[in-house]
């Protein structure tokens, strides 16, 4: 299975700072990818990390790579992508169509956004 993860560094949790919540997202998405043996694809050879933090960049790299579809996109929760989806519904739809499945790991922790996606 081939996939990617998307993490939002601009979210926080009531009991965690933005930095702590960013680390939580990284740890949990990496654990999910490992547990389900999902191979992270590197779309951009200049990409530093294996995960994406900017949905626009992910969509751009997907379009530029010529890949029609990947198996899975792993996101901590819909809450961390909700602002992007609300502001750019067409781009969110395009992004969703690039993956066979989108997995939201947890919807149990409320988050607050402090900056643009």
N, C-alpha and C positions, 0 to 999 in steps of 0.2 A: 504494500500500500504506500502511495506517495502523497505527501501533504505538506502543509505549512502551518505556522502558528502566528497569531496576531495578538500583540500585547499592548495595552494602553498605559503609557507612563504618566498620564495626566489625571489618573483616578486615585481616589483615596478611600479609605474605609474609616468608620467611626472610631475604631481602635488601632488604626495603623496610619502612618504617614504615607505620602505619595511614594516615597522611596521604598518603604517596607512593603506596600501593596504591590508595587512593581516587581519586587523580588518574589513575592508570593505567586504572582501570575507566572513568572518565569519558571519557578520550581514546579508548579502544578501542571503547566502545559508540557514541560519537558518530561515529567513523570508519565503523563498520559501517552505521549508519543512513544516513549520507551516501552511502556506496558503493552501497548497494542502494536508494537513493531512497525511503526510508521516511519518511513524514511523521509527526512526533511529534504526538500529540493531547494537548491540554491539557484534562483532565477537570474541573479545579477552577480557576475564574477567579482564585482567590487564591493559587494555587500559584506559588512564586517560580521554581523551576527546571523545566526540561523533563523531568527524570528524577525517579524516585521513589527514596527511600531506606528507606521503611517499607512492608513488604508489606501490613500491616493498612490503612494509609492508601490504598494503591493499590486494594485490594479494596473498601474503603468508597466511594471515588470512582467506581469502575466501577459498583457497584450503584446509587449515587445518580444517576449520569449517565443511566441507562436504556439505555446501549449494551449490546446483547446480546453483541457479539463484536467484537474488533479482530483485525487480521491477524496481528500478531506482537508478542511480548514478547522483548526482548533483555536477557540477563543475562550478565555476564562468565563465570561458571562455576557449575555446580551447587553447588560448595563454598560459594559466598557466600550461597546461599539454603537450604542443607541444614539448618541449625539451625532455621529457621522451618518448613521442611517436616516435620522430626521432631517439633517441639513442637506444631504445629498442622496435622496432616495433612488435616483436613476443609477448613480455609481454603486450604491449598495446592491441594487438588483444585478448590475453587471458583475460585480464581485461574487455574488451568490451563485450566479450561473457558471462560474469558472470551477466550481467544486461539486463533486458528487454528493457530498455531505458536509454540513457545518455542525460542529459539536460545541456546545456551550457547557463548560465543565461544572459551573455552579451558578445557581440563581438565588442562593440563600443569603449572600452578603450584600447589603446595600452599599452603593458607592456614590461618591459625589465627584463631579467634574470641575476642574479648576482652570482648564485651558482648552483651546481648540484642539480638535483631533489632528 
